């Protein structure tokens, strides 16, 4: 007699997905940012909960969105908030690519 085992492991990813009707206009505004001040003005207008999703989506198309803008989004969120919203794998990918040095010049 063969007994199948069910392996249970805890959920390791985020449980919040940003709705498309919110993220698409934010991505369009992010694409228009010319410097860091524009990014911070955009961040001031957006709810905090969508910023990690915005950073993730913008990082997937680096030719469309300025690198400094995604870097500012990642810096704004911080590692703990990124992990809570996106999960550990996406957080690690974002931080490895867009983490800025401690005393980097603001573009």
Secondary structure, 3 states (H helix, E strand, C coil): CCCCCCCCCCCCECCCCCCHHHHHHHHHHHHCCCCHHHHHHHHHHCCHHHHHHHHHHHHCCCCCCCHHHHHHHHHHHHHHHHHHHHEHHHHHHHHHHHCCCCCCCCC
